Amino acid sequence: MKRYRKNIRLLEYDYSKPNLYFITICSSGMKCIFVKIYDESKMKLYKVGEIINEIWKKIPSHFKNVKIKEFVIMPNHIHGIIEILEMDDLHIFSSDNACVIPTQGNGY
């Protein structure tokens, strides 16, 4: 049975605005492929969990106006908080491979 979640995004809000954002990303089919939990105090990242951990930490090196805050990798999803900072006067920020010009968010 496919589960549907209510969209909690504000349609009129521009999510490219500077602010703190709480993010949840789920694995396909909610499969437990990120972390193995042995008991309340012991867990191990699977290879894909290790990759997620590395990539999350590199977000600021690709997007100069983004800071990462807390994040946690769970067996089938991750939670994280990012901060989008004010952009320069041209409203342009660059990553290693591209120049990104933010556009008005469409709410989804």
C-alpha positions, 0 to 999 in steps of 0.5 A, a space after each residue: 500500500 502506497 502511503 501519501 503525505 499531506 504537502 505541508 509547504 506553503 504555496 506562497 512562500 519562496 523557499 529560496 529565501 534566507 532562513 533555516 529549513 528542516 529537511 527530511 529525505 526518505 529512501 525509496 519504499 522506506 527500505 532500511 538501507 542507510 543505518 543498521 541499529 544493533 541496540 539502543 547504543 550501537 549502530 553502523 552506517 551502511 555504505 549508502 549511509 556513509 555516502 550520505 554523511 560525506 555528501 551532507 558535509 560537502 553541501 557548503 563547498 558546493 553552495 557558498 550561501 548554505 550552511 549545514 546545521 544538525 542532521 541525523 541519518 536514520 535507517 530509512 530516512 535522514 533529517 537535517 537543518 540547513 541555513 540559506 544565507 543572504 546572497 551578494 548584491 547580484 543575487 548569484 552564488 556559485 558552486 564548484 561546477 556551476 553558477 546558480 541564479 535563484 528563481 522565485 520558488 513555486 511552493 513545491 
